Amino acid sequence: MGSNIKITNELENYINNHSYKLNPIQREIIKHNETLGDKKKMQISLIQCFFLHLIIKLYKPNKILEIGTFTGLSALTMGLAMNKGSNLIAIDKNKETSDVAISFFKKANIDNKINLLINNAIVSLDDLHNQKKKFDFIFIDADKENYINYFNNSLNILNNNGII
């Protein structure tokens, strides 16, 4: 029987030192989020950035959906890794943090590849389903108590062979 890998400081340092170098705008988001106090915990970790980047580079999805955007680090990470013709729809209900995210997308010159919907995620998922939108990759990182709802609703808009 297998066991979980423990992320020790040594392993985390190894991953950070042997992964791709962050884009300056990614570093800027991280620096911005450090000023947000307890809200900073809503940001994905550096290891998660590297993992998302790797998944997008390997899988090459054309249509990506992100549920939960905060200040945009994960969306920016995926946006920077996407192929030329790919696009990403991000959903977040917080206008203030969404405006911050959009400003970072503009700074990175990928705002034309990312459409951020400021709305309740369940409502947006229903709207996307009604519009017959389909996605190759869906990243769920929003309020944890609704994960099962987001997952179940995402199944309606996931392409065959898609990844959640």
Summary of the structure (lengths in Angstrom):
residues: 164
radius of gyration: 15.7
end to end distance: 25.3
largest distance: 47.4
contacts: 484
relative contact order: 0.15
helix: 54%
strand: 17%
